[in-house]
Amino acid sequence: MDGSVTIIGGGFAGVEAAWAAASRGSRVVLHEMRPARMTAVHQTGDLAELVCSNSFKSDLPTNASGILKREMRALGSLTLAVAERHRVPAGEALAVDREPFAREITARLGAHPCVHIVRGEVTEVPASRPLVLATGPLTSESLATSMARITGAESLYFYDAVAPTITLESIDTSKVFRASRRGRHTALPNADSEGGPGRATGEEGDYLNCPMAREEYLAFHQALAGAEVSASHNPEDEGVPYFEMCLPVEELARRGPRTLAYGPMKPIGLTDPRTGQRPYAVVQLRQENRDGTLWGLVGFQSRLKWGEQRRVFRMIPGLEGAEFVRYGVMHRNTYVCSPRILGLDAQLREHPGVFLAGQITGVEGYLESAAIGIVAGLNAHRTLAGEPAVTPPRPTALGSLCHYLVETPPAHFAPMNANFGIMPELDQPVRDKRRKAEARSERARAEMDHWLAEVR
């Protein structure tokens, strides 16, 4: 379609790119191959389907993830607006009921008068400009080959993993307790205030906690470290390094007997109300849907064989009879070496009018992918309107992500989440950690407000 923005991919990045351009008046053609062609991990044809965790991480304004959300909301993020409508308890984090969330995203975008959604696989990079490539970590082989030709760079890849989900009714609630670390929990409007482990409120805490004594933990660790993993569908993928921020739980276990106790099973900030003491280790379960009938094992992404997952994870106190509605699975994520090919505006340096968005750029996480989608969609709209592309200020979380993608030495480039480590230091040193986070947050807010006044 002439005079429009073409977007390939209907994940978080593609959705936000489409919304950013359409809400500013550009016509958008969004291509999504599902459900005509599915992937190994998607289950529906909905846009912005969550295939891993249902959490968008911390919503605190003193956390880099919270700062990024605030900036995305200021830019008119669709995913965050819909996420608030389908929020489920998750402590300080923003988590959603995944299926109604994706359904509403699909409906909202499909109803937009400037958006035309085309279902079917795109196998070649189209010639239309401006173009946003938001094909995600599971880009089809044919399109990836076509993309490699125009980027001139060899794609890299890493492994990501999905954690299992179980039913509430299969949990032995006499062995678990409800709590959030250090008492932090989510207050939801119109939540059911009645008691019970599956209620949609956070009065006692948002997580179900499965406590382990030392002997139980050591036995569990030994079983997990020795469990059998699934073979990759692609033999050439074996031996590829994992993304360190999302390691399979069995890989963590093989690194030593105390790794889990200082990682996803750390008991810090939790007290078992039945004993008045902190457990030796804890497995936390996070609510996966608003009704509280589905719960995910936090930090337990896995590539164990499904039978091994049943055997080993049922050693967790309270999960002896766990009913698994979703097992942990493993998939390969593809991304390009952005420092070699990408500009701060998410545009390919050698191909004006072609933008990359989402995990294909080398960001990691739902919201990070969506955020780069906003940048790409905004600049695609500006290109169509004959205006210069823009980049968020460096001190913002979004600007820092853009700079990380472009300025990191290629030899050290790896997928990255939003974090204070990639944001610039304050002009004046602040020693107190909390005050430093607050100062960074306020600086980012001021910089974003000033920038928005110029680019809206």
C-alpha positions in Angstrom: 0.0 0.0 0.0 1.5 3.3 -1.1 2.0 6.0 1.5 2.0 3.7 4.4 4.3 2.1 7.0 5.0 -1.6 6.4 5.6 -3.7 9.5 6.7 -7.4 9.5 5.9 -9.2 12.8 3.0 -9.0 15.2 4.8 -9.5 18.5 5.4 -6.8 21.1 7.7 -4.8 18.9 5.5 -4.9 15.8 2.4 -4.1 17.8 4.0 -1.1 19.4 5.6 0.1 16.1 2.2 -0.1 14.4 0.4 1.7 17.3 3.1 4.4 17.4 2.8 5.1 13.7 -1.0 4.8 13.4 -1.8 6.8 16.5 0.2 9.7 14.9 -1.8 9.5 11.7 0.2 7.1 9.4 -1.4 4.3 7.6 0.1 1.0 8.6 0.1 -2.5 7.0 1.1 -5.1 9.6 2.1 -8.6 8.5 1.8 -11.5 10.9 2.4 -15.1 9.7 0.4 -16.7 12.5 -1.9 -18.6 12.5 -1.2 -19.6 8.9 2.3 -20.6 10.0 2.9 -21.2 13.7 6.2 -21.4 15.6 7.4 -24.0 18.1 6.3 -21.9 21.1 3.3 -19.9 20.1 -0.1 -21.4 20.7 -2.5 -18.9 19.2 -2.8 -16.4 16.3 -3.1 -13.4 18.7 -0.8 -10.5 18.4 1.6 -9.9 21.3 1.1 -13.4 22.6 3.2 -14.1 25.7 5.3 -17.2 25.2 7.4 -17.1 28.3 6.7 -15.5 31.7 3.5 -13.4 32.2 5.5 -10.7 34.1 6.8 -7.4 32.7 9.1 -7.0 35.8 9.2 -4.2 38.3 6.8 -1.3 38.1 8.7 0.8 40.7 9.8 4.2 39.5 13.2 3.7 41.2 13.9 0.6 39.1 15.2 0.7 35.5 12.3 -1.4 34.4 9.8 0.9 36.1 11.5 3.9 34.5 11.2 2.3 31.1 7.5 1.7 31.6 6.9 5.3 32.7 8.6 6.5 29.5 6.6 4.0 27.3 3.4 5.2 28.9 4.3 8.8 28.1 4.9 7.8 24.5 1.4 6.2 24.3 2.3 2.5 24.7 -0.6 0.2 23.8 0.7 -2.9 25.6 1.0 -1.1 28.9 -2.4 0.4 28.6 -3.9 -3.0 28.0 -1.7 -4.7 30.6 -3.3 -2.5 33.3 -6.7 -3.8 32.4 -5.5 -7.5 32.8 -3.2 -7.1 35.7 -2.8 -10.0 38.2 -1.0 -9.9 41.6 2.8 -10.0 41.3 4.2 -7.9 44.1 6.0 -4.9 42.8 6.0 -6.4 39.3 3.5 -5.8 36.5 2.1 -9.2 35.4 -0.9 -10.0 33.3 -3.5 -12.6 32.5 -1.9 -13.6 29.3 -4.8 -14.8 27.1 -7.3 -11.9 27.5 -4.3 -9.5 27.3 -3.3 -10.8 23.9 -6.9 -11.0 22.7 -7.5 -7.3 23.6 -4.3 -6.2 21.9 -5.4 -8.0 18.7 -8.8 -6.4 18.9 -7.6 -2.9 19.6 -5.1 -2.9 16.8 -7.5 -4.6 14.4 -10.1 -1.9 15.1 -7.8 1.0 14.5 -8.9 2.8 11.3 -5.3 3.4 10.1 -4.2 -0.3 10.6 -4.6 -3.1 8.1 -3.5 -6.5 9.4 -2.4 -9.1 6.8 -2.1 -12.7 7.9 0.4 -14.9 6.1 4.2 -15.5 6.0 6.5 -13.0 4.4 9.5 -14.8 3.0 11.5 -11.9 1.5 12.2 -8.4 2.8 9.8 -6.2 0.9 10.9 -3.2 -1.1 8.3 -0.9 0.5 9.6 2.0 2.6 9.4 2.9 5.4 9.7 -0.7 6.6 9.9 -2.0 10.2 11.3 -5.5 10.6 10.0 -6.8 14.0 10.2 -10.5 13.2 11.3 -11.5 16.7 13.6 -14.2 17.9 11.8 -16.9 16.0 12.2 -15.4 12.5 11.5 -17.9 9.8 14.5 -19.3 8.0 13.6 -17.9 4.6 13.0 -14.3 5.9 16.1 -14.5 8.1 18.1 -15.4 5.0 16.7 -12.4 3.2 17.4 -10.2 6.1 21.0 -11.4 6.3 21.5 -10.3 2.7 20.5 -6.7 3.4 22.1 -6.3 6.9 25.4 -7.7 5.6 26.0 -9.1 9.0 25.9 -12.7 10.2 23.1 -13.3 12.7 23.9 -14.4 16.2 21.8 -16.6 18.4 21.3 -17.6 22.0 18.9 -19.8 23.9 15.9 -18.7 25.9 13.7 -20.9 28.1 10.1 -21.1 29.3 9.0 -22.0 32.8 6.3 -24.5 33.6 2.7 -23.6 34.7 0.6 -25.7 37.1 -3.0 -25.6 38.3 -3.9 -24.1 41.7 -6.1 -27.1 42.6 -3.1 -29.5 42.3 -1.1 -27.6 44.9 -1.0 -28.9 48.5 -1.8 -25.6 50.1 -1.1 -27.0 53.6 2.6 -27.1 52.7 2.9 -23.6 51.1 2.5 -20.0 52.4 1.5 -16.8 50.7 3.9 -13.9 50.9 5.9 -11.4 48.9 9.5 -10.6 49.6 9.7 -8.0 52.4 6.0 -7.7 52.4 5.6 -6.0 49.0 2.4 -6.8 47.3 -0.1 -5.5 44.6 -3.3 -3.8 45.5 -5.8 -4.5 42.7 -9.1 -2.7 42.2 -12.2 -4.8 42.4 -10.2 -7.8 43.7 -11.9 -10.6 45.6 -11.1 -10.0 49.2 -11.9 -13.5 50.5 -9.2 -15.7 51.8 -7.6 -18.7 50.1 -4.3 -19.2 48.3 -5.7 -18.5 44.8 -7.6 -15.3 45.6 -6.8 -12.3 43.3 -5.6 -9.9 46.0 -2.3 -9.3 47.7 -3.2 -8.7 51.4 -0.8 -11.3 52.6 1.4 -11.4 49.6 1.2 -12.1 45.9 3.3 -15.3 45.7 2.8 -18.9 46.9 6.0 -20.1 48.5 7.1 -23.7 48.7 9.6 -23.8 51.6 12.5 -26.3 51.8 14.6 -27.5 54.6 18.3 -28.1 54.0 17.9 -31.8 53.4 15.0 -31.3 51.0 16.9 -28.7 49.1 20.0 -30.9 48.7 18.0 -33.9 47.5 16.1 -31.7 45.0 19.3 -30.1 43.8 20.9 -33.5 43.2 17.9 -34.7 41.2 17.7 -31.6 39.2 21.4 -31.5 38.3 21.2 -35.1 37.1 18.0 -34.9 35.2 17.9 -35.5 31.4 17.4 -32.6 29.1 15.6 -32.6 25.7 17.7 -32.7 22.6 17.6 -29.8 20.3 15.5 -30.1 17.1 18.6 -28.6 15.3 21.8 -30.6 16.0 23.9 -27.6 15.0 22.4 -25.6 17.9 23.9 -27.8 20.6 26.7 -26.1 22.5 25.4 -22.5 21.9 25.7 -20.4 25.0 22.7 -19.4 27.0 21.6 -15.9 27.8 23.0 -15.4 31.4 19.9 -13.6 32.6 17.6 -16.4 31.7 19.4 -19.7 32.3 17.6 -23.0 32.5 17.2 -24.0 36.1 18.9 -27.3 35.6 21.9 -25.4 34.1 22.1 -23.3 37.3 21.9 -26.5 39.4 24.9 -27.9 37.6 27.0 -24.9 38.5 27.1 -25.9 42.2 24.9 -26.9 45.1 24.4 -23.4 46.4 23.7 -21.6 43.1 19.9 -22.1 43.3 19.8 -21.1 47.0 21.4 -17.8 46.0 19.4 -17.5 42.8 15.8 -18.3 42.0 15.3 -20.2 45.3 16.8 -17.6 47.6 14.7 -17.2 50.8 15.7 -13.6 51.4 12.8 -11.4 52.6 10.5 -14.4 53.4 9.4 -15.8 56.7 7.3 -19.0 57.0 4.4 -17.9 59.3 4.1 -21.5 60.5 7.6 -21.6 61.9 8.4 -18.0 62.3 11.7 -18.6 60.5 13.3 -18.1 57.1 13.4 -21.4 55.1 16.7 -22.7 53.8 15.3 -22.3 50.2 12.0 -21.4 48.6 10.4 -22.0 45.3 8.0 -19.2 44.5 4.9 -19.5 42.4 3.5 -16.5 40.6 -0.2 -16.1 39.6 -0.6 -16.6 35.8 -4.2 -15.5 35.3 -6.7 -13.2 37.0 -8.8 -16.1 38.5 -5.7 -17.4 40.2 -6.2 -20.9 38.8 -2.8 -21.1 37.1 0.6 -20.5 38.7 4.1 -20.4 37.2 7.3 -21.5 38.8 9.4 -18.3 39.1 12.8 -18.6 37.6 12.3 -22.3 36.6 12.7 -22.0 32.9 13.8 -25.4 31.7 14.6 -27.7 28.8 14.3 -30.9 30.8 12.3 -33.7 29.2 8.7 -33.4 30.2 8.7 -36.7 32.1 11.8 -35.4 34.0 10.0 -32.2 34.8 7.1 -34.1 36.3 9.5 -36.3 38.4 11.9 -33.6 39.6 9.5 -30.6 40.2 7.1 -32.8 42.1 9.8 -33.1 44.7 9.1 -29.5 45.7 7.0 -29.4 48.9 3.4 -28.7 48.0 3.8 -29.8 44.4 3.9 -33.6 44.9 0.6 -33.8 42.9 1.2 -30.9 40.5 -0.8 -30.8 37.3 1.3 -29.3 34.5 -0.7 -27.3 31.9 2.5 -26.0 30.3 5.9 -27.6 30.5 9.2 -25.7 30.3 10.5 -25.6 26.7 13.6 -24.4 24.9 13.9 -22.4 21.8 16.5 -20.5 19.8 16.4 -16.7 19.7 18.0 -14.9 16.7 19.4 -11.4 16.8 21.8 -9.3 14.7 25.0 -7.6 15.8 23.4 -4.2 16.0 26.6 -2.2 16.8 27.7 -3.0 13.2 24.6 -2.1 11.3 22.1 0.0 13.4 21.7 3.7 14.1 20.4 5.3 17.3 17.1 5.8 15.6 16.6 2.0 15.0 17.3 2.5 11.3 19.8 0.5 9.3 22.7 2.7 8.5 23.1 1.3 4.9 19.4 1.1 4.1 17.5 4.4 4.9 13.9 3.8 5.7 14.4 0.2 7.0 14.0 0.0 10.8 14.6 -3.0 13.2 12.6 -3.5 16.3 12.4 -5.9 19.2 14.5 -8.8 20.2 16.0 -9.1 16.7 18.0 -5.9 17.7 19.6 -7.5 20.7 17.3 -6.3 23.5 16.0 -8.9 25.9 12.5 -8.9 27.4 8.9 -8.1 26.5 9.0 -4.5 27.4 12.4 -3.8 26.0 11.3 -5.2 22.7 8.1 -3.2 22.8 10.1 0.0 23.7 12.3 -0.3 20.7 9.2 -1.0 18.6 7.9 2.4 19.7 11.2 4.1 18.6 11.0 2.3 15.3 7.3 3.1 14.7 7.7 6.7 15.7 10.6 7.2 13.3 8.9 5.3 10.5 6.0 7.7 10.9 8.4 10.7 10.8 10.1 9.3 7.7 6.8 9.0 6.0 5.9 12.6 7.0 9.2 13.9 5.7 10.5 14.7 9.2 13.9 13.7 10.7 14.3 10.7 12.8 14.7 11.2 16.6 16.3 9.3 19.5 15.3 9.5 23.2 17.8 11.3 25.4 20.7 9.2 26.7 19.8 9.5 30.5 16.4 7.9 29.9 16.0 4.1 30.1 14.8 4.0 26.5 17.6 6.2 25.3 20.2 4.1 27.1 18.8 1.0 25.4 19.2 2.7 22.0 22.8 3.7 22.9 23.6 0.2 24.2 22.6 -1.3 20.8 24.7 1.0 18.8 27.8 1.8 21.0 28.7 -1.5 22.6 31.9 -3.0 21.1 30.7 -5.7 18.7 33.0 -8.3 20.3 31.2 -7.9 23.6 27.7 -7.4 22.3 25.0 -9.6 24.0 21.3 -9.4 24.7 20.5 -6.8 27.3 17.6 -5.8 29.6 16.9 -2.3 30.9 19.1 -1.7 33.9 21.0 1.0 35.7 24.3 -0.5 34.4 23.6 0.8 30.9 22.4 4.2 32.1 24.9 7.1 32.6 26.2 7.9 36.0 24.9 11.0 37.8 26.9 14.3 37.4 27.2 14.5 41.2 28.0 11.2 43.1 25.3 9.9 45.4 26.4 7.2 47.9 23.1 6.0 49.2 21.8 3.4 46.8 18.1 4.3 47.2 18.7 8.0 46.8 20.9 7.3 43.8 18.0 5.4 42.1 15.6 8.2 42.9 18.0 10.7 41.4 18.4 8.7 38.3 14.6 8.3 38.0 14.0 12.0 38.4 16.7 12.9 35.9 15.2 10.4 33.4 11.7 11.9 33.9 12.9 15.5 33.3 14.9 14.5 30.2 11.9 12.6 28.7 9.4 15.4 29.5 11.7 17.9 27.7 12.2 15.6 24.7 8.5 14.8 24.4 7.7 18.5 24.3 9.8 18.7 21.1 8.9 15.6 19.2 5.1 15.0 19.8 
